[in-house]
């Protein structure tokens, strides 16, 4: 009936489709094309009247930019560390909340609070918690006789602080996706395996893991891409310091564009960042498909 309605009234169909098309064009495609355009031009917002053709000079400059390579390494360490911890903690929490625990829904609602907070609020909370003057964490360590630790300004602890804040914020997101995947597993399948004498670890390996692999791949991919362009927490908690210890690629783009006003070079960094993310995600998907095929084969052999 709905199909016949849309066929008779094509304008009604376009009325539903047009907002999404406008959004994609205005906020995704046009900015991406303009960024690619700027990357081939030199444009200093403070001095130039408009973009001037620069060819591939911005990309040639990128090839010799040691600071960019350092930013890429720091970003990869942050993203890989945070997402790995979020996956492990999220899976453990999902397995816990999948059980019929007393007050499960209440505890799950409390557990999900960090995920719905604005990133600026999360960064502010952790900035206050770790502040050496008013922060409760340094105060508690001093009260217990521990050493003075500069969490947000130490070369080794600043990155760790950002990782911990990201884990606190986004582990609930990982938990929510994995919990939905766990609850989609047919209970009859688990009960049949238990009747056949399968223990908990064997059920987890041959039933749970194959069923949640797809959702796990999606969750890890989404979180890695999001962590790779983290900006809010860095600017508020560490400002990219000390030195270049927490200067992620996103921070470098921000400073290049809005502090030094060299928009052409910042656009070139963005294009390289998009290429790196595309290559990493492509390799990740190939690895997931290979592991999924291998897991399916092992499950069939076991069955």
Secondary structure as GFF3:
##gff-version 3
##sequence-region A 1 303
A	DSSP	alpha_helix	2	8	.	.	.	ID=ss1
A	DSSP	alpha_helix	10	24	.	.	.	ID=ss2
A	DSSP	pi_helix	25	29	.	.	.	ID=ss3
A	DSSP	alpha_helix	30	39	.	.	.	ID=ss4
A	DSSP	beta_strand	41	42	.	.	.	ID=ss5
A	DSSP	beta_strand	52	53	.	.	.	ID=ss6
A	DSSP	alpha_helix	57	63	.	.	.	ID=ss7
A	DSSP	alpha_helix	66	97	.	.	.	ID=ss8
A	DSSP	alpha_helix	104	111	.	.	.	ID=ss9
A	DSSP	alpha_helix	113	116	.	.	.	ID=ss10
A	DSSP	alpha_helix	119	130	.	.	.	ID=ss11
A	DSSP	alpha_helix	136	143	.	.	.	ID=ss12
A	DSSP	alpha_helix	157	183	.	.	.	ID=ss13
A	DSSP	alpha_helix	187	195	.	.	.	ID=ss14
A	DSSP	alpha_helix	200	203	.	.	.	ID=ss15
A	DSSP	pi_helix	204	208	.	.	.	ID=ss16
A	DSSP	alpha_helix	209	228	.	.	.	ID=ss17
A	DSSP	alpha_helix	232	237	.	.	.	ID=ss18
A	DSSP	alpha_helix	249	258	.	.	.	ID=ss19
A	DSSP	alpha_helix	263	302	.	.	.	ID=ss20
###
